[in-house]
C-alpha cells in the first residue's frame, strides 16, 4: 500500500513538469552542436573511472544508510538478460536528489547515462553530474537539440543504457506518478529498444530516522519487466500506447494503484492536484 508522507517541505510548482530547485550558479556553458554530449576524451574517461570506483566503494554502500534504500526486482535483469543484452531505456518517477545514484546501483554492473535538466550541468554540481553520466538536454539552441538527439540515438544503437525521467522534473517525496512526456517512448519506438520501468515508493521511516535524522521517508526501488512497442498498432499510435503502458507499470512498481492516481498518463500542461 502506498505510503504518503504528506510533505510540506517542498514547494511543488504549478505544472507537473516544472522544476522548483534553485540553481545558484550558471557557468555559461552553451549546449550547441559543438558540445560533447558524450565526452570520450581520455582525460574525461579517466575521471569517470575514478568516480565509478568511489561510487562502488563509498556511495553505493551509504545509500541504505542515508536513504533507507531497499532494492527489489534485480532478478528481472537476469531473467531478461537476453532481451536487455543490447541496452535499454529505463524510466521512473523522480523523487529524490540521489535517485539516479540508486538506479546506477540497481543496474550494476551496467554503466548508464541519464538525460538531465541543463541548469544542473551549468550549476554548482555540473562536473559531478557529467561524471556520473549526465547528458544535458539543450534548453534553447535548436542545433544543440538536434546534435544531442543524434548523439543519444547513436549511444542507444551501440547498446547503451539510458535513464529518462518521463515526468520531466524532480519532486522530492511526492508519492503519486505525474503525467509522462512521450520522448522516452518515441526513442524506444524509433530505435526498437526495450523500456525497463523502475518505480520508487516510500516507506514510513523508523523512529530514529524520523526523530534523529528528520527523514520523511525511506525509499524502495523496484525494477520491473521490459516493455516493447506494439507492432500491431499503426506507427502513429505506438508512441502513445507505449507511454501509457510505461506510466501504468511505474504506478504499480511505486505502490500506486493506477485507478487512484490523480493524474493522466500523458502530459498535457497538467497542473498539480492537491491530494
C-alpha positions in Angstrom: 0.0 0.0 0.0 1.3 3.5 -0.9 2.8 5.5 1.9 2.1 9.2 1.6 4.3 11.4 3.8 2.1 14.5 3.0 5.3 16.5 2.8 5.0 20.3 3.2 8.8 20.8 3.0 9.0 21.3 -0.8 7.4 24.0 -2.9 5.9 21.8 -5.7 5.3 24.1 -8.7 2.0 24.7 -10.6 2.7 22.4 -13.6 3.7 18.8 -13.1 6.9 19.0 -15.2 8.2 22.2 -13.7 11.3 22.4 -11.6 11.4 24.1 -8.2 15.1 23.7 -7.3 17.1 27.0 -7.4 20.4 26.6 -9.2 22.5 29.5 -8.0 25.5 29.1 -10.3 25.5 29.5 -14.1 28.9 28.8 -15.7 27.6 30.0 -19.1 28.0 26.7 -20.9 26.2 26.7 -24.2 24.8 23.3 -25.2 25.1 23.7 -29.0 26.1 21.4 -31.9 29.7 21.6 -30.7 29.1 20.4 -27.2 30.5 16.9 -26.4 27.2 15.3 -25.1 29.2 12.0 -24.8 32.7 13.0 -23.9 35.1 10.2 -24.9 38.3 12.0 -24.3 41.0 10.1 -22.4 41.1 12.6 -19.5 37.3 12.5 -19.0 37.1 8.7 -19.2 39.9 8.5 -16.6 38.0 10.8 -14.2 34.8 8.8 -14.8 36.6 5.6 -13.9 37.7 7.0 -10.6 34.2 8.3 -9.9 32.9 4.8 -10.6 35.4 3.3 -8.1 34.3 5.8 -5.4 30.6 5.1 -6.1 31.2 1.4 -5.6 33.4 1.7 -2.6 31.7 4.5 -0.7 28.5 6.0 -2.2 26.5 2.8 -3.1 27.1 1.3 0.4 25.9 4.5 2.0 22.6 4.5 0.2 20.8 2.1 2.5 22.0 4.1 5.5 21.3 7.6 4.1 18.0 6.8 2.3 16.8 3.6 3.9 17.2 2.2 0.5 15.9 -1.2 -0.5 16.2 -2.6 -4.0 13.7 -5.2 -5.4 13.4 -6.9 -8.7 17.0 -7.2 -9.7 16.2 -10.8 -10.6 14.5 -9.3 -13.7 17.8 -8.1 -15.0 19.0 -11.8 -15.1 15.6 -13.2 -16.2 15.5 -10.9 -19.2 19.3 -10.8 -19.8 18.9 -11.8 -23.5 16.3 -9.1 -24.2 18.3 -6.5 -22.5 21.7 -7.5 -23.9 21.8 -4.7 -26.4 20.9 -2.0 -23.9 17.6 -0.4 -22.8 15.8 2.8 -21.9 14.9 2.9 -18.2 12.1 5.2 -17.0 11.0 6.0 -13.5 9.4 8.6 -11.3 11.8 11.3 -9.9 11.5 11.7 -6.2 15.0 12.2 -4.6 18.2 14.1 -5.3 20.0 10.7 -5.2 17.5 8.5 -7.0 19.7 8.3 -10.2 22.6 7.1 -8.0 20.3 4.3 -6.8 19.4 3.4 -10.4 23.1 3.1 -11.1 23.4 0.8 -8.0 20.5 -1.3 -9.0 21.7 -1.8 -12.6 25.2 -2.7 -11.8 27.5 -3.8 -13.5 25.9 -2.0 -16.4 27.0 1.6 -16.9 24.3 4.1 -17.5 23.7 7.7 -18.7 20.8 9.9 -17.8 19.2 12.9 -19.5 19.3 15.9 -17.2 18.0 19.4 -16.8 20.5 21.8 -18.5 20.9 24.2 -15.5 22.1 21.2 -13.4 25.1 20.9 -15.7 25.8 24.6 -15.7 25.4 24.8 -11.9 27.3 24.0 -8.7 27.3 20.2 -9.3 27.8 20.3 -13.0 31.1 18.5 -13.2 29.9 15.7 -11.0 26.6 15.4 -12.9 28.6 14.9 -16.0 31.0 12.4 -14.5 28.1 10.1 -13.3 26.7 10.1 -16.8 24.5 13.2 -17.0 23.6 14.3 -20.5 22.2 17.9 -20.6 19.0 18.5 -22.6 19.6 21.7 -24.6 17.1 24.3 -23.5 17.4 27.0 -26.2 19.7 26.0 -29.0 17.9 24.2 -31.9 21.1 22.9 -33.4 22.1 21.7 -30.0 18.9 19.8 -29.6 19.5 18.1 -33.0 23.1 17.2 -32.1 22.0 15.9 -28.7 19.3 13.7 -30.2 21.8 12.3 -32.7 24.3 11.5 -30.0 21.7 9.8 -27.8 20.4 7.8 -30.7 23.9 6.6 -31.6 24.6 5.7 -28.0 21.4 3.6 -27.8 22.2 1.9 -31.1 25.6 1.0 -29.7 23.9 -0.9 -26.8 23.9 1.9 -24.2 21.6 2.2 -21.2 19.8 5.5 -20.8 17.7 6.7 -17.8 14.9 9.1 -18.6 12.7 10.8 -16.1 9.5 11.0 -18.1 7.7 13.2 -15.6 10.1 16.0 -16.6 11.4 17.2 -13.2 12.2 16.1 -9.6 9.6 16.5 -6.9 11.1 15.1 -3.7 8.9 12.9 -1.5 6.0 13.1 -3.9 4.1 9.8 -3.8 1.9 10.0 -6.9 3.0 9.4 -10.5 2.8 12.6 -12.6 2.0 12.6 -16.3 4.7 11.3 -18.7 6.2 13.1 -21.6 6.3 10.9 -24.7 10.0 11.4 -25.5 11.2 8.1 -24.0 8.6 6.1 -25.9 9.4 7.9 -29.1 13.1 6.9 -28.8 12.1 3.3 -27.9 9.7 3.0 -30.8 12.1 4.6 -33.3 15.1 2.5 -32.3 13.2 -0.6 -31.4 14.6 -0.6 -27.9 13.1 -2.2 -24.7 11.9 0.1 -22.0 12.6 -1.1 -18.5 10.3 0.6 -15.9 11.5 1.4 -12.4 9.4 2.6 -9.5 10.3 4.5 -6.4 8.0 4.0 -3.5 8.1 5.2 0.1 8.0 3.5 3.5 7.4 5.1 6.9 10.9 5.6 8.3 12.0 4.2 11.6 11.7 6.3 14.8 15.4 7.1 14.7 15.2 8.3 11.1 12.1 10.4 11.8 13.2 12.0 15.1 17.0 12.0 14.9 17.7 12.4 11.2 14.4 14.2 10.4 13.8 11.9 7.4 10.3 11.9 6.0 10.5 8.7 4.0 12.6 5.6 3.5 12.8 4.6 -0.2 12.3 1.4 -2.1 13.4 1.0 -5.7 11.7 -1.8 -7.7 12.9 -3.0 -11.1 10.1 -4.1 -13.5 10.0 -6.1 -16.6 10.7 -4.9 -20.2 8.1 -3.2 -22.3 8.1 -3.0 -26.1 6.3 -1.1 -28.8 3.2 -2.8 -30.1 3.9 -3.6 -33.8 0.3 -4.5 -34.3 -0.6 -0.8 -34.0 0.0 1.9 -36.6 3.2 3.7 -36.1 1.3 6.9 -35.3 -0.2 5.2 -32.3 2.7 3.2 -30.9 4.3 6.1 -29.0 1.2 7.0 -27.1 0.4 3.3 -26.4 3.8 2.6 -25.0 3.8 5.8 -22.9 0.5 4.8 -21.3 1.9 1.3 -20.5 5.1 2.8 -19.1 3.1 5.0 -16.8 0.9 2.2 -15.7 3.9 0.0 -14.9 5.7 2.7 -12.9 2.5 3.3 -10.9 2.3 -0.4 -9.9 6.1 -0.5 -9.2 5.6 2.5 -6.9 2.8 1.0 -5.0 0.3 3.4 -6.6 -3.0 2.0 -7.8 -3.5 3.4 -11.3 -7.2 3.9 -10.5 -6.3 6.1 -7.5 -3.6 8.1 -9.2 -4.9 11.6 -9.7 -3.0 12.2 -13.0 -3.5 11.0 -16.6 -0.8 9.0 -18.3 0.2 11.7 -20.9 1.4 15.2 -20.1 -0.9 17.9 -21.4 0.0 21.0 -19.5 -1.3 19.3 -16.3 -1.3 21.2 -13.0 -0.6 19.9 -9.6 -3.5 18.2 -7.9 -4.0 18.8 -4.2 -4.4 15.4 -2.6 
